[in-house]
Amino acid sequence: MSWMPYYRGDGVHREASLAPPPPWRTFPRTSQHEQYQPPPGMTDAVNASLHLRRPLLITGPAGSGKSSVVDQVAHELGLGEVLRWHITSRSTLSEALYRYDALGRIHAQNLAQHSDNTDMPPKDDIAPFLQLGPLGTALLPTGRPRALLIDEIDKSDLDLPSDLLEALESGQYEIPELVRYREPKVRVRTWGGQDSHEITNGLVKCTEFPFIVMTSNGERDFPPAFLRRCIRFKMPKLTPEDLTAIVSAHLGQADDAAADLIDEFDRRITQGEHLAVDQLLNAIALLSAAGGPSGRQADELRALLLRELARD
């Protein structure tokens, strides 16, 4: 990547052709399983999780690569496309299991009633108004386990980790709307596409427990009952050698300019600053390339790209 001043701030129209983006910012998003460099101890934690069929809870600062391991595991073991559940303070267990559009179904029934000239009641099909969520899809009975990322679980409501326990311990859940439905078997859309799965009597029972990675920034404590059901791994501090390996995996062999940025990054992390690895990659991609900015402009971009995360 080379530095190109697309925008000049003079209000003059120009036909600008953007250069290719860095590999981690291409769209549609592609897995970075080849570039991911697991820190020491991560492979053992993953294998313990796989052997014991327990969720893997990874704790570490933002941008430390907690969520990337699930892509590499899914690729190496052939677990299919990763299912993702991004947690917010409004996230609930029910929406992660399935979503039911009750209002849409009522509206469709009303439209069918008014458009039908006969006295017979319109056919009521519940399937179009149901979709399994990421957790609900991960718990479907399959020949091989699915991979599920539950991202930033510490951002959840206080009760969500405890609510998860029953589903993760039993490996099953119920869809009440299908339990009461007149047809015993209904095909329901799965998460992340147009595939569907037949559900009988409203009950879903997994046959292969999914590989689940849960990430936490360490911003809260979890109940002991939740923690004892997880394999827990804390992201270690990355050494300059670790950082060099990460940079080389993404951008090729680190040169002197990249090594200088890696040293600065390591020094600031050691001093207690909050910086993310992708900030380092961004800085190296722009500042160490041939034809990149120099002088005062380079210094200002360096400060911009490696700005401490805990400050405004």
N, C-alpha and C positions, 0 to 999 in steps of 0.2 A: 504494500500500500504506500502511495506517495501523497504528500500534502498538496491539495488543490484548492485554491481560493474561489469556490463557486460563487459565494455571496460576497459582494464588495461594499454594500451599503450606500451606493450612489443612485439607486433608483433606475438604473439603465437596464433595459431588457436585453438578455443574452440567451442564446441557445446553449445550455450547459448539459453535458453528458456526464452523469455521475459514474465514478469509478466503481468497480466491484466492492462490495462491503467486506468486512472481516468475516472469517468463516463462522463465527458464533452469532452473526447477525444476518444470516441469509434466511429468506422466506420463500415458501413455507418452511417453518422451522425444521431443521434436521437434527437427528441425534448426534451428540458429540462423544459417542461411546469409544471411538478410537483415540480421542484426545485426552479423555479423563485419566488422571493420575491418582489412584487411591492412596491416601496417606497411610503411614504405618499402622497396622492393626485393623484397618477397615476390612480387608479380605477375610480375616478370622471372624469378625463380627457378622459379616454377610453370611458366611457359611454356617455359623451358629444359628442364625435366624432361619436359614433354609432347612437345616437338620431338625430343629425343634419346632418348626412351623409357628414361630413367634414373630410379631412385628419388630422391626428394627427402628429404634428411636435415636436419631442422630442430632446432637446438640452442638451448636457452634455459632459464631457471629455471622451476620448477613454477608453473603458473597464468598463464603469459605468453601463452597462446592458441595454442600450437604445433599442437595437434591440430584446431583449429576450421577451418583452411583447407580441409581435405579435404571437408568438408560443402558449402562454398561452391562449390568446383570441381566436385564431383559434380552439384550442382544446376544450375550454369550450363551445363555441357556435356552434361547428360543421361546421366550414367554409371550411373544406378540407385542403389539403396541402398548405402551405404558398408559394406564388409566391415571388421571390426575384429578385430585380434589384439593382446590386451593381454599384454605380456611380464612374466614373473616369472623368478626364478632357476631354476625347474624347466622352463621352456618349451623345447621341442625343435622342430627342423625337421619331423620326421615328423608330430607332432600338428598342425602348421599345414597340412600337406599333406592328410592324411586320418587318420581314426580307425577302427580295426578292433576290434570286440568279439569276440575269439576265444572267451572263456569263454561269452558269451551264445550263440554259435553251437553250441558243444559241448552246452550245456544244452538247446537247442532240438532238436538231433539225438537226444539221449537221450530226451527227452519223446516225440518222434515215434516212436522205436523201440519204446517201451513201450506206446504207445497204438495201434499198428498190429497187427492180428491176422494179417496175411499174412506170408509169408516174404520178400516183396520189401523191399529197403532203402528207407527213407523218402527222400522228395525233399529234397535239400539245396540251399537257396537262400541264397547268400552276401549278396545285396543288402541285406536288412534290417540287417545287422551292419556295414555300411560307411557312413561319412559323410565327405564332403570337408571339410577345414578351411578357414579363411578364405583362406589363401594358395593352397591347392589349388583352391578355387572361383574365385579371381581369375585363375588361369592356364588356365581352361577356354577352348576355342576359341569365340569369340563375334564378332558383327559389330561391337561397340563395346567398348572397354576398360572394365573394372571399376575402381572406386576402392577402395583398400585402405589402412587405417591400421595401421601396426605401432607400437604405443604404448610408449614408454619402453624402447627397445631396449638402453639402457645398463644395465638391470636384469638382462639375460640372463646365462647362463653364458658364460664367456670364448670358447668355441668357436662359439657360435651365429652371430655375424656372418659368420665364415668359412664355416660350413655353408650359409648362405644364398646364397653366391656362385654355386654351380653352378646352383641352381634359377633365380636371377635372370638369369644369363648365358645359359643354354640355353633358358629359357622352357618347360621340360617336366619331367616327373617320371614315375616308374613306381610302380605299385601291385603289389608282388610277389604278393600274394594273388590278384589277378585274372590275372596272367600265368600262374599255375599252374592257374587255374580251368578247368573243362571247357568252359564256354560262352565264346565269344570276345567277346560283347557283353553288358554288364551295365549296368543303369540304377542309378546311385548318387545318394543324396540329397546336395544341396549344402548349404552353410553358411547358417544364418540362416533356414531355412524348410523347407517340404515339397517344394520343387521338386527335380527329379532331372535327371541328364544321362547320356546313354549313353556308356560308355567301352569302347573296342575294344582287345582284347589287353593290357589293363592299362596302357596308355600315354596320358598326357595331354599334348597339345602346344597351347600358346596360339597364337592367330592375331593377337591385338591385345594388346601388352604392357600390363599394367594401370598405372594411375596410382597409384603407391605413395608414401605419406608415412610416413617413419619419424621418430619424435621421440626426443630425448635431452635429459636434464637437465644434460649436461656433466660427469657424475660419473666418466667413464672415457675412456680413449683407445681408438680402433679401429685395426685393422691398415691399413696403407697400401693394400693390395690391395682392401680393402673401401671405403675412402674414395674411391679414384680412380674407382670405379664409381657414385658418387653425385653428385648436385648438392647442394652443401652451403650451408645458409643459417643464419646466426646471428641470433636475434631481437635487434633493436636495443633500446636503452633507450627507453621510451615517454616522449614529452614531455607536458607538461600539456595541450597541444592534442590530442594523440592520445588521452589519457585522457578528455578532455571529449567527443570524438567517440564513443568507445566507450560512455560513460555515456548520451549522448543517443540512441544507436542502441538501447540496451536499455530505458531508462527515460524517454525524452523529454528535453526541454530541461533542462539542468542549471541549478538555481537557486543562490542565494547559499550555502545550506547545503551543497549538493553541491560547489560550487566550493571551499569551505573544506576539505572532506574530500579533494578532488583535490589541493589544495596540500599538505596534510599527507602524503598518500601519496607525492607526488613528492619532497618533501623527505626523507622517510625512506628512499626508494629511493636517492636521490642519496648519502645518508650510508652506504650499504652494507647496509641492512637487507633481509631477504628477505620480500617481501610479494607476494601474488598479486592479479591484477586482479579475480578473483571476490570476494575479500575487500572490495575497494573497492565493488563493486556491491552486496554484502550490506549494507555499512555505509550506503550512500546510500539503499538501498531502505527501511531501517528508520528511519534517523535524520533524513532530510530530508523525509519525508512530512508532510502536514498532520495534526495531532493526534498527532505522534510524541512519544517520551519527551523530557523536558527536565531541566535541572539536573544533579544528581549522577547520577541514573539514566542520562541520556544520556552523561555522561562515562564511566561504568562500561561501558556497552554499546559505546561507541566503542573503549575499550581492549580489550574482549573480541573484537570483530569484526576489529580491525586488529592482532591479536597477531602478533608477529614469528615467522616459520615456523621459524627455526633455533634456537628456544629452546623448552623444555618449558613 
